[in-house]
Amino acid sequence: MPLPREVHAQIEEVLRARLFELVTAGADVVLDFSFWSRRVRESYRSLLRPLGIEPEIIYLATPREVALARVRARRLEHGDDFTLPEEVAASYFDHFEPPTADEGPLEVIHP
């Protein structure tokens, strides 16, 4: 991490196609992404609105110290674990744009 841009773009293209396929088939879908910027969140809304879908954001408002401690605690014990240098994780956290109610339906959870 971070992924090269071209790899990220390829993965996102496949995921967007799968999302479109699932929602047009009537399935409920949960996207578990960081959605770190308002621009990215809006791009997914723009994909879904023509289908009559207004996405809801569920924002886990995790404090910076907790998020970084969780990154430090990863031990690659699970198949999906990966290590992330703390400075990269801190940069991700510091550049995250928290969602706001004016973006659309929003539920904020304070762990």
N, CA, C and O atoms as a Tinker XYZ file with bonds, in Angstrom:
   444  protein
     1  N      0.844000   -1.166000    0.000000    73     2
     2  CA     0.000000    0.000000    0.000000    64     1     3
     3  C      0.890000    1.229000    0.000000    63     2     4     5
     4  O      1.937000    1.204000    0.647000    81     3
     5  N      0.554000    2.239000   -0.648000    73     3     6
     6  CA    -0.593000    2.363000   -1.539000    64     5     7
     7  C     -0.369000    1.628000   -2.850000    63     6     8     9
     8  O      0.766000    1.388000   -3.260000    81     7
     9  N     -1.472000    1.277000   -3.500000    73     7    10
    10  CA    -1.399000    0.596000   -4.790000    64     9    11
    11  C     -0.980000    1.569000   -5.883000    63    10    12    13
    12  O     -1.270000    2.762000   -5.797000    81    11
    13  N     -0.304000    1.072000   -6.901000    73    11    14
    14  CA    -0.040000    1.926000   -8.059000    64    13    15
    15  C     -1.378000    2.385000   -8.670000    63    14    16    17
    16  O     -2.365000    1.650000   -8.633000    81    15
    17  N     -1.400000    3.587000   -9.221000    73    15    18
    18  CA    -2.644000    4.162000   -9.761000    64    17    19
    19  C     -3.341000    3.245000  -10.756000    63    18    20    21
    20  O     -4.560000    3.074000  -10.710000    81    19
    21  N     -2.552000    2.651000  -11.664000    73    19    22
    22  CA    -3.178000    1.814000  -12.689000    64    21    23
    23  C     -3.817000    0.566000  -12.093000    63    22    24    25
    24  O     -4.857000    0.115000  -12.573000    81    23
    25  N     -3.211000    0.009000  -11.062000    73    23    26
    26  CA    -3.784000   -1.161000  -10.391000    64    25    27
    27  C     -5.066000   -0.747000   -9.659000    63    26    28    29
    28  O     -6.083000   -1.436000   -9.737000    81    27
    29  N     -5.007000    0.362000   -8.960000    73    27    30
    30  CA    -6.189000    0.875000   -8.260000    64    29    31
    31  C     -7.327000    1.110000   -9.246000    63    30    32    33
    32  O     -8.470000    0.749000   -8.965000    81    31
    33  N     -7.033000    1.707000  -10.392000    73    31    34
    34  CA    -8.053000    1.995000  -11.400000    64    33    35
    35  C     -8.671000    0.707000  -11.940000    63    34    36    37
    36  O     -9.884000    0.641000  -12.137000    81    35
    37  N     -7.858000   -0.308000  -12.178000    73    35    38
    38  CA    -8.371000   -1.589000  -12.671000    64    37    39
    39  C     -9.298000   -2.243000  -11.653000    63    38    40    41
    40  O    -10.369000   -2.741000  -12.001000    81    39
    41  N     -8.876000   -2.235000  -10.405000    73    39    42
    42  CA    -9.693000   -2.834000   -9.351000    64    41    43
    43  C    -11.014000   -2.083000   -9.218000    63    42    44    45
    44  O    -12.076000   -2.698000   -9.122000    81    43
    45  N    -10.949000   -0.767000   -9.214000    73    43    46
    46  CA   -12.165000    0.020000   -9.057000    64    45    47
    47  C    -13.116000   -0.187000  -10.235000    63    46    48    49
    48  O    -14.332000   -0.218000  -10.047000    81    47
    49  N    -12.584000   -0.326000  -11.426000    73    47    50
    50  CA   -13.429000   -0.570000  -12.601000    64    49    51
    51  C    -14.212000   -1.872000  -12.434000    63    50    52    53
    52  O    -15.409000   -1.919000  -12.716000    81    51
    53  N    -13.546000   -2.911000  -11.981000    73    51    54
    54  CA   -14.209000   -4.203000  -11.764000    64    53    55
    55  C    -15.254000   -4.082000  -10.660000    63    54    56    57
    56  O    -16.363000   -4.601000  -10.791000    81    55
    57  N    -14.901000   -3.397000   -9.576000    73    55    58
    58  CA   -15.840000   -3.254000   -8.456000    64    57    59
    59  C    -17.066000   -2.425000   -8.848000    63    58    60    61
    60  O    -18.183000   -2.756000   -8.450000    81    59
    61  N    -16.875000   -1.371000   -9.611000    73    59    62
    62  CA   -18.016000   -0.551000  -10.062000    64    61    63
    63  C    -18.947000   -1.372000  -10.963000    63    62    64    65
    64  O    -20.168000   -1.275000  -10.849000    81    63
    65  N    -18.373000   -2.169000  -11.847000    73    63    66
    66  CA   -19.190000   -3.012000  -12.728000    64    65    67
    67  C    -19.985000   -4.023000  -11.904000    63    66    68    69
    68  O    -21.161000   -4.270000  -12.174000    81    67
    69  N    -19.343000   -4.596000  -10.917000    73    67    70
    70  CA   -20.033000   -5.575000  -10.054000    64    69    71
    71  C    -21.129000   -4.890000   -9.244000    63    70    72    73
    72  O    -22.221000   -5.438000   -9.093000    81    71
    73  N    -20.851000   -3.707000   -8.728000    73    71    74
    74  CA   -21.861000   -2.941000   -7.994000    64    73    75
    75  C    -23.072000   -2.693000   -8.886000    63    74    76    77
    76  O    -24.207000   -2.939000   -8.480000    81    75
    77  N    -22.834000   -2.212000  -10.084000    73    75    78
    78  CA   -23.915000   -1.926000  -11.032000    64    77    79
    79  C    -24.723000   -3.199000  -11.298000    63    78    80    81
    80  O    -25.954000   -3.169000  -11.313000    81    79
    81  N    -24.031000   -4.301000  -11.503000    73    79    82
    82  CA   -24.688000   -5.588000  -11.764000    64    81    83
    83  C    -25.584000   -5.995000  -10.587000    63    82    84    85
    84  O    -26.721000   -6.422000  -10.784000    81    83
    85  N    -25.067000   -5.860000   -9.379000    73    83    86
    86  CA   -25.827000   -6.273000   -8.200000    64    85    87
    87  C    -27.050000   -5.396000   -7.952000    63    86    88    89
    88  O    -28.141000   -5.905000   -7.694000    81    87
    89  N    -26.871000   -4.089000   -8.029000    73    87    90
    90  CA   -28.009000   -3.213000   -7.730000    64    89    91
    91  C    -29.079000   -3.281000   -8.816000    63    90    92    93
    92  O    -30.265000   -3.160000   -8.511000    81    91
    93  N    -28.688000   -3.472000  -10.069000    73    91    94
    94  CA   -29.703000   -3.602000  -11.114000    64    93    95
    95  C    -30.450000   -4.929000  -10.987000    63    94    96    97
    96  O    -31.559000   -5.065000  -11.504000    81    95
    97  N    -29.854000   -5.905000  -10.306000    73    95    98
    98  CA   -30.525000   -7.177000  -10.038000    64    97    99
    99  C    -31.383000   -7.097000   -8.770000    63    98   100   101
   100  O    -32.041000   -8.069000   -8.400000    81    99
   101  N    -31.372000   -5.934000   -8.107000    73    99   102
   102  CA   -32.215000   -5.745000   -6.922000    64   101   103
   103  C    -31.560000   -6.093000   -5.599000    63   102   104   105
   104  O    -32.235000   -6.123000   -4.570000    81   103
   105  N    -30.270000   -6.353000   -5.601000    73   103   106
   106  CA   -29.578000   -6.722000   -4.366000    64   105   107
   107  C    -29.255000   -5.487000   -3.525000    63   106   108   109
   108  O    -28.986000   -4.410000   -4.057000    81   107
   109  N    -29.288000   -5.663000   -2.208000    73   107   110
   110  CA   -28.769000   -4.646000   -1.304000    64   109   111
   111  C    -27.259000   -4.822000   -1.253000    63   110   112   113
   112  O    -26.764000   -5.948000   -1.192000    81   111
   113  N    -26.532000   -3.723000   -1.277000    73   111   114
   114  CA   -25.071000   -3.788000   -1.326000    64   113   115
   115  C    -24.481000   -2.860000   -0.271000    63   114   116   117
   116  O    -24.949000   -1.737000   -0.080000    81   115
   117  N    -23.458000   -3.342000    0.403000    73   115   118
   118  CA   -22.681000   -2.527000    1.332000    64   117   119
   119  C    -21.275000   -2.422000    0.765000    63   118   120   121
   120  O    -20.618000   -3.435000    0.522000    81   119
   121  N    -20.814000   -1.187000    0.555000    73   119   122
   122  CA   -19.444000   -0.966000    0.091000    64   121   123
   123  C    -18.593000   -0.617000    1.299000    63   122   124   125
   124  O    -18.866000    0.361000    1.996000    81   123
   125  N    -17.585000   -1.397000    1.540000    73   123   126
   126  CA   -16.707000   -1.193000    2.685000    64   125   127
   127  C    -15.398000   -0.593000    2.177000    63   126   128   129
   128  O    -14.370000   -1.266000    2.092000    81   127
   129  N    -15.470000    0.692000    1.844000    73   127   130
   130  CA   -14.312000    1.449000    1.383000    64   129   131
   131  C    -14.054000    2.562000    2.383000    63   130   132   133
   132  O    -14.870000    2.829000    3.265000    81   131
   133  N    -12.919000    3.198000    2.233000    73   131   134
   134  CA   -12.664000    4.364000    3.079000    64   133   135
   135  C    -13.461000    5.574000    2.607000    63   134   136   137
   136  O    -13.823000    6.425000    3.419000    81   135
   137  N    -13.740000    5.667000    1.306000    73   135   138
   138  CA   -14.429000    6.831000    0.743000    64   137   139
   139  C    -13.853000    8.099000    1.355000    63   138   140   141
   140  O    -14.577000    8.924000    1.913000    81   139
   141  N    -12.552000    8.234000    1.242000    73   139   142
   142  CA   -11.795000    9.262000    1.971000    64   141   143
   143  C    -12.065000   10.682000    1.512000    63   142   144   145
   144  O    -11.788000   11.624000    2.255000    81   143
   145  N    -12.596000   10.866000    0.310000    73   143   146
   146  CA   -12.851000   12.236000   -0.138000    64   145   147
   147  C    -14.303000   12.406000   -0.563000    63   146   148   149
   148  O    -14.966000   11.457000   -0.981000    81   147
   149  N    -14.765000   13.612000   -0.448000    73   147   150
   150  CA   -16.120000   13.924000   -0.890000    64   149   151
   151  C    -16.262000   13.635000   -2.386000    63   150   152   153
   152  O    -17.311000   13.171000   -2.833000    81   151
   153  N    -15.216000   13.908000   -3.151000    73   151   154
   154  CA   -15.237000   13.670000   -4.593000    64   153   155
   155  C    -15.481000   12.198000   -4.903000    63   154   156   157
   156  O    -16.278000   11.878000   -5.786000    81   155
   157  N    -14.818000   11.313000   -4.203000    73   155   158
   158  CA   -14.997000    9.876000   -4.434000    64   157   159
   159  C    -16.409000    9.454000   -4.029000    63   158   160   161
   160  O    -17.062000    8.696000   -4.746000    81   159
   161  N    -16.874000    9.940000   -2.888000    73   159   162
   162  CA   -18.235000    9.602000   -2.467000    64   161   163
   163  C    -19.256000   10.069000   -3.504000    63   162   164   165
   164  O    -20.203000    9.349000   -3.820000    81   163
   165  N    -19.059000   11.266000   -4.025000    73   163   166
   166  CA   -19.990000   11.802000   -5.013000    64   165   167
   167  C    -19.933000   11.007000   -6.317000    63   166   168   169
   168  O    -20.958000   10.859000   -6.984000    81   167
   169  N    -18.772000   10.496000   -6.693000    73   167   170
   170  CA   -18.681000    9.713000   -7.923000    64   169   171
   171  C    -19.530000    8.442000   -7.826000    63   170   172   173
   172  O    -20.138000    8.027000   -8.813000    81   171
   173  N    -19.575000    7.826000   -6.649000    73   171   174
   174  CA   -20.418000    6.646000   -6.469000    64   173   175
   175  C    -21.890000    7.028000   -6.427000    63   174   176   177
   176  O    -22.732000    6.294000   -6.945000    81   175
   177  N    -22.212000    8.162000   -5.819000    73   175   178
   178  CA   -23.603000    8.630000   -5.842000    64   177   179
   179  C    -24.055000    8.876000   -7.283000    63   178   180   181
   180  O    -25.170000    8.519000   -7.663000    81   179
   181  N    -23.183000    9.484000   -8.070000    73   179   182
   182  CA   -23.514000    9.767000   -9.468000    64   181   183
   183  C    -23.741000    8.486000  -10.265000    63   182   184   185
   184  O    -24.536000    8.470000  -11.204000    81   183
   185  N    -23.053000    7.427000   -9.894000    73   183   186
   186  CA   -23.242000    6.139000  -10.548000    64   185   187
   187  C    -24.607000    5.545000  -10.189000    63   186   188   189
   188  O    -25.258000    4.926000  -11.030000    81   187
   189  N    -25.033000    5.735000   -8.947000    73   187   190
   190  CA   -26.239000    5.071000   -8.458000    64   189   191
   191  C    -27.524000    5.883000   -8.592000    63   190   192   193
   192  O    -28.603000    5.305000   -8.724000    81   191
   193  N    -27.429000    7.188000   -8.562000    73   191   194
   194  CA   -28.649000    8.019000   -8.635000    64   193   195
   195  C    -29.497000    7.758000   -9.876000    63   194   196   197
   196  O    -30.722000    7.713000   -9.762000    81   195
   197  N    -28.897000    7.583000  -11.062000    73   195   198
   198  CA   -29.739000    7.294000  -12.239000    64   197   199
   199  C    -30.553000    6.005000  -12.093000    63   198   200   201
   200  O    -31.525000    5.795000  -12.819000    81   199
   201  N    -30.158000    5.156000  -11.164000    73   199   202
   202  CA   -30.882000    3.911000  -10.918000    64   201   203
   203  C    -31.946000    4.085000   -9.835000    63   202   204   205
   204  O    -32.618000    3.126000   -9.455000    81   203
   205  N    -32.094000    5.321000   -9.339000    73   203   206
   206  CA   -33.070000    5.594000   -8.285000    64   205   207
   207  C    -32.584000    5.228000   -6.904000    63   206   208   209
   208  O    -33.384000    5.041000   -5.986000    81   207
   209  N    -31.283000    5.124000   -6.751000    73   207   210
   210  CA   -30.695000    4.729000   -5.464000    64   209   211
   211  C    -29.987000    5.926000   -4.851000    63   210   212   213
   212  O    -29.149000    6.561000   -5.492000    81   211
   213  N    -30.332000    6.229000   -3.599000    73   211   214
   214  CA   -29.639000    7.283000   -2.850000    64   213   215
   215  C    -28.837000    6.599000   -1.750000    63   214   216   217
   216  O    -29.402000    6.187000   -0.737000    81   215
   217  N    -27.523000    6.474000   -1.940000    73   215   218
   218  CA   -26.697000    5.765000   -0.957000    64   217   219
   219  C    -26.694000    6.447000    0.407000    63   218   220   221
   220  O    -26.786000    7.671000    0.512000    81   219
   221  N    -26.587000    5.631000    1.437000    73   219   222
   222  CA   -26.436000    6.126000    2.809000    64   221   223
   223  C    -24.997000    5.872000    3.241000    63   222   224   225
   224  O    -24.448000    4.792000    3.023000    81   223
   225  N    -24.406000    6.871000    3.847000    73   223   226
   226  CA   -23.052000    6.720000    4.388000    64   225   227
   227  C    -23.162000    6.350000    5.858000    63   226   228   229
   228  O    -23.906000    6.975000    6.614000    81   227
   229  N    -22.419000    5.334000    6.250000    73   227   230
   230  CA   -22.277000    4.987000    7.663000    64   229   231
   231  C    -20.820000    5.297000    7.981000    63   230   232   233
   232  O    -19.912000    4.616000    7.505000    81   231
   233  N    -20.608000    6.322000    8.781000    73   231   234
   234  CA   -19.267000    6.823000    9.080000    64   233   235
   235  C    -18.870000    6.416000   10.488000    63   234   236   237
   236  O    -19.508000    6.815000   11.461000    81   235
   237  N    -17.816000    5.623000   10.591000    73   235   238
   238  CA   -17.266000    5.239000   11.887000    64   237   239
   239  C    -16.234000    6.288000   12.271000    63   238   240   241
   240  O    -15.104000    6.252000   11.784000    81   239
   241  N    -16.603000    7.200000   13.118000    73   239   242
   242  CA   -15.762000    8.345000   13.482000    64   241   243
   243  C    -14.712000    7.914000   14.508000    63   242   244   245
   244  O    -14.810000    8.237000   15.692000    81   243
   245  N    -13.727000    7.194000   14.038000    73   243   246
   246  CA   -12.680000    6.642000   14.899000    64   245   247
   247  C    -11.599000    7.687000   15.151000    63   246   248   249
   248  O    -11.088000    8.286000   14.205000    81   247
   249  N    -11.245000    7.913000   16.417000    73   247   250
   250  CA   -10.175000    8.878000   16.716000    64   249   251
   251  C     -8.840000    8.461000   16.079000    63   250   252   253
   252  O     -8.560000    7.272000   15.921000    81   251
   253  N     -8.044000    9.434000   15.727000    73   251   254
   254  CA    -6.755000    9.201000   15.071000    64   253   255
   255  C     -5.880000    8.232000   15.875000    63   254   256   257
   256  O     -5.296000    7.305000   15.314000    81   255
   257  N     -5.797000    8.451000   17.177000    73   255   258
   258  CA    -4.936000    7.601000   18.011000    64   257   259
   259  C     -5.377000    6.142000   17.962000    63   258   260   261
   260  O     -4.539000    5.240000   17.942000    81   259
   261  N     -6.685000    5.909000   17.943000    73   259   262
   262  CA    -7.220000    4.546000   17.896000    64   261   263
   263  C     -6.900000    3.912000   16.541000    63   262   264   265
   264  O     -6.450000    2.768000   16.479000    81   263
   265  N     -7.129000    4.644000   15.473000    73   263   266
   266  CA    -6.855000    4.106000   14.131000    64   265   267
   267  C     -5.384000    3.731000   13.978000    63   266   268   269
   268  O     -5.064000    2.660000   13.463000    81   267
   269  N     -4.497000    4.606000   14.421000    73   267   270
   270  CA    -3.056000    4.322000   14.287000    64   269   271
   271  C     -2.626000    3.177000   15.186000    63   270   272   273
   272  O     -1.761000    2.388000   14.806000    81   271
   273  N     -3.210000    3.071000   16.365000    73   271   274
   274  CA    -2.892000    1.944000   17.252000    64   273   275
   275  C     -3.317000    0.625000   16.619000    63   274   276   277
   276  O     -2.618000   -0.380000   16.751000    81   275
   277  N     -4.447000    0.621000   15.941000    73   275   278
   278  CA    -4.915000   -0.600000   15.266000    64   277   279
   279  C     -3.975000   -0.993000   14.135000    63   278   280   281
   280  O     -3.711000   -2.178000   13.933000    81   279
   281  N     -3.469000   -0.013000   13.400000    73   279   282
   282  CA    -2.510000   -0.306000   12.332000    64   281   283
   283  C     -1.234000   -0.901000   12.930000    63   282   284   285
   284  O     -0.693000   -1.874000   12.403000    81   283
   285  N     -0.758000   -0.318000   14.024000    73   283   286
   286  CA     0.464000   -0.835000   14.677000    64   285   287
   287  C      0.274000   -2.253000   15.188000    63   286   288   289
   288  O      1.222000   -3.038000   15.204000    81   287
   289  N     -0.941000   -2.592000   15.608000    73   287   290
   290  CA    -1.208000   -3.894000   16.220000    64   289   291
   291  C     -1.349000   -5.027000   15.208000    63   290   292   293
   292  O     -1.355000   -6.193000   15.603000    81   291
   293  N     -1.461000   -4.724000   13.933000    73   291   294
   294  CA    -1.615000   -5.785000   12.925000    64   293   295
   295  C     -0.388000   -6.689000   12.923000    63   294   296   297
   296  O      0.751000   -6.223000   12.922000    81   295
   297  N     -0.648000   -7.979000   12.921000    73   295   298
   298  CA     0.445000   -8.949000   12.980000    64   297   299
   299  C      0.417000   -9.930000   11.812000    63   298   300   301
   300  O      1.101000  -10.953000   11.843000    81   299
   301  N     -0.381000   -9.618000   10.769000    73   299   302
   302  CA    -0.491000  -10.496000    9.608000    64   301   303
   303  C     -0.949000  -11.902000    9.989000    63   302   304   305
   304  O     -0.506000  -12.890000    9.402000    81   303
   305  N     -1.842000  -11.982000   10.983000    73   303   306
   306  CA    -2.346000  -13.271000   11.444000    64   305   307
   307  C     -3.541000  -13.759000   10.643000    63   306   308   309
   308  O     -3.925000  -14.924000   10.758000    81   307
   309  N     -4.133000  -12.899000    9.839000    73   307   310
   310  CA    -5.306000  -13.249000    9.049000    64   309   311
   311  C     -4.968000  -13.095000    7.572000    63   310   312   313
   312  O     -4.091000  -12.315000    7.203000    81   311
   313  N     -5.664000  -13.837000    6.742000    73   311   314
   314  CA    -5.381000  -13.852000    5.317000    64   313   315
   315  C     -5.484000  -12.501000    4.630000    63   314   316   317
   316  O     -4.811000  -12.260000    3.629000    81   315
   317  N     -6.325000  -11.616000    5.162000    73   315   318
   318  CA    -6.511000  -10.311000    4.528000    64   317   319
   319  C     -5.686000   -9.202000    5.181000    63   318   320   321
   320  O     -5.797000   -8.039000    4.796000    81   319
   321  N     -4.869000   -9.553000    6.156000    73   319   322
   322  CA    -4.055000   -8.538000    6.824000    64   321   323
   323  C     -2.910000   -8.075000    5.929000    63   322   324   325
   324  O     -2.368000   -8.851000    5.143000    81   323
   325  N     -2.560000   -6.828000    6.057000    73   323   326
   326  CA    -1.365000   -6.310000    5.409000    64   325   327
   327  C     -0.788000   -5.252000    6.337000    63   326   328   329
   328  O     -1.510000   -4.618000    7.105000    81   327
   329  N      0.504000   -5.077000    6.253000    73   327   330
   330  CA     1.131000   -4.055000    7.075000    64   329   331
   331  C      1.094000   -2.730000    6.337000    63   330   332   333
   332  O      1.129000   -2.684000    5.107000    81   331
   333  N      1.023000   -1.680000    7.089000    73   331   334
   334  CA     0.990000   -0.337000    6.540000    64   333   335
   335  C      1.884000    0.517000    7.428000    63   334   336   337
   336  O      1.622000    0.639000    8.624000    81   335
   337  N      2.927000    1.107000    6.873000    73   335   338
   338  CA     3.794000    1.944000    7.701000    64   337   339
   339  C      2.962000    3.022000    8.412000    63   338   340   341
   340  O      2.038000    3.586000    7.827000    81   339
   341  N      3.293000    3.293000    9.648000    73   339   342
   342  CA     2.497000    4.235000   10.440000    64   341   343
   343  C      2.431000    5.614000    9.788000    63   342   344   345
   344  O      1.401000    6.284000    9.865000    81   343
   345  N      3.522000    6.046000    9.145000    73   343   346
   346  CA     3.489000    7.369000    8.522000    64   345   347
   347  C      2.516000    7.412000    7.344000    63   346   348   349
   348  O      1.909000    8.449000    7.077000    81   347
   349  N      2.367000    6.290000    6.640000    73   347   350
   350  CA     1.393000    6.222000    5.544000    64   349   351
   351  C     -0.020000    6.237000    6.124000    63   350   352   353
   352  O     -0.890000    6.955000    5.633000    81   351
   353  N     -0.242000    5.444000    7.167000    73   351   354
   354  CA    -1.554000    5.423000    7.810000    64   353   355
   355  C     -1.903000    6.808000    8.354000    63   354   356   357
   356  O     -3.041000    7.257000    8.216000    81   355
   357  N     -0.947000    7.481000    8.963000    73   355   358
   358  CA    -1.185000    8.824000    9.505000    64   357   359
   359  C     -1.533000    9.794000    8.382000    63   358   360   361
   360  O     -2.412000   10.639000    8.548000    81   359
   361  N     -0.862000    9.684000    7.254000    73   359   362
   362  CA    -1.153000   10.555000    6.126000    64   361   363
   363  C     -2.555000   10.294000    5.594000    63   362   364   365
   364  O     -3.288000   11.234000    5.284000    81   363
   365  N     -2.934000    9.017000    5.485000    73   363   366
   366  CA    -4.295000    8.680000    5.055000    64   365   367
   367  C     -5.312000    9.318000    5.994000    63   366   368   369
   368  O     -6.270000    9.954000    5.554000    81   367
   369  N     -5.091000    9.140000    7.286000    73   367   370
   370  CA    -6.035000    9.678000    8.284000    64   369   371
   371  C     -6.110000   11.195000    8.187000    63   370   372   373
   372  O     -7.197000   11.773000    8.203000    81   371
   373  N     -4.957000   11.832000    8.086000    73   371   374
   374  CA    -4.904000   13.300000    8.092000    64   373   375
   375  C     -5.522000   13.929000    6.844000    63   374   376   377
   376  O     -5.911000   15.097000    6.870000    81   375
   377  N     -5.615000   13.168000    5.754000    73   375   378
   378  CA    -6.192000   13.693000    4.518000    64   377   379
   379  C     -7.635000   13.243000    4.287000    63   378   380   381
   380  O     -8.240000   13.574000    3.268000    81   379
   381  N     -8.173000   12.494000    5.232000    73   379   382
   382  CA    -9.550000   12.035000    5.136000    64   381   383
   383  C    -10.497000   13.222000    5.278000    63   382   384   385
   384  O    -10.317000   14.065000    6.156000    81   383
   385  N    -11.495000   13.283000    4.420000    73   383   386
   386  CA   -12.521000   14.329000    4.488000    64   385   387
   387  C    -13.785000   13.720000    5.077000    63   386   388   389
   388  O    -14.513000   13.023000    4.370000    81   387
   389  N    -14.065000   13.963000    6.346000    73   387   390
   390  CA   -15.263000   13.366000    6.960000    64   389   391
   391  C    -16.523000   13.770000    6.195000    63   390   392   393
   392  O    -16.654000   14.913000    5.757000    81   391
   393  N    -17.444000   12.824000    6.040000    73   391   394
   394  CA   -18.687000   13.152000    5.345000    64   393   395
   395  C    -19.530000   14.117000    6.171000    63   394   396   397
   396  O    -19.431000   14.165000    7.397000    81   395
   397  N    -20.356000   14.877000    5.472000    73   395   398
   398  CA   -21.247000   15.833000    6.124000    64   397   399
   399  C    -22.682000   15.562000    5.689000    63   398   400   401
   400  O    -22.921000   14.954000    4.645000    81   399
   401  N    -23.618000   16.012000    6.488000    73   399   402
   402  CA   -25.033000   15.746000    6.239000    64   401   403
   403  C    -25.510000   16.325000    4.908000    63   402   404   405
   404  O    -26.477000   15.823000    4.335000    81   403
   405  N    -24.857000   17.365000    4.408000    73   403   406
   406  CA   -25.304000   17.950000    3.139000    64   405   407
   407  C    -24.972000   17.062000    1.934000    63   406   408   409
   408  O    -25.398000   17.356000    0.817000    81   407
   409  N    -24.218000   15.983000    2.150000    73   407   410
   410  CA   -23.891000   15.053000    1.063000    64   409   411
   411  C    -25.027000   14.068000    0.799000    63   410   412   413
   412  O    -25.098000   13.482000   -0.282000    81   411
   413  N    -25.899000   13.883000    1.757000    73   411   414
   414  CA   -26.973000   12.900000    1.621000    64   413   415
   415  C    -27.146000   12.155000    2.923000    63   414   416   417
   416  O    -26.583000   12.550000    3.944000    81   415
   417  N    -27.925000   11.070000    2.905000    73   415   418
   418  CA   -28.148000   10.314000    4.136000    64   417   419
   419  C    -26.829000    9.919000    4.798000    63   418   420   421
   420  O    -25.914000    9.415000    4.147000    81   419
   421  N    -26.756000   10.161000    6.109000    73   419   422
   422  CA   -25.511000    9.934000    6.851000    64   421   423
   423  C    -25.830000    9.453000    8.258000    63   422   424   425
   424  O    -26.665000   10.038000    8.947000    81   423
   425  N    -25.169000    8.394000    8.677000    73   423   426
   426  CA   -25.215000    7.951000   10.065000    64   425   427
   427  C    -23.790000    7.967000   10.589000    63   426   428   429
   428  O    -22.896000    7.357000   10.001000    81   427
   429  N    -23.581000    8.667000   11.695000    73   427   430
   430  CA   -22.257000    8.742000   12.296000    64   429   431
   431  C    -22.241000    7.869000   13.538000    63   430   432   433
   432  O    -23.092000    8.006000   14.418000    81   431
   433  N    -21.265000    6.969000   13.604000    73   431   434
   434  CA   -21.107000    6.079000   14.752000    64   433   435
   435  C    -19.792000    6.435000   15.422000    63   434   436   437
   436  O    -18.749000    6.503000   14.772000    81   435
   437  N    -19.850000    6.660000   16.711000    73   435   438
   438  CA   -18.647000    6.960000   17.500000    64   437   439
   439  C    -18.286000    5.708000   18.298000    63   438   440   441
   440  O    -18.884000    5.415000   19.334000    81   439
   441  N    -17.288000    4.973000   17.787000    73   439   442
   442  CA   -16.914000    3.719000   18.487000    64   441   443
   443  C    -16.362000    3.964000   19.878000    63   442   444
   444  O    -16.009000    3.015000   20.578000    81   443
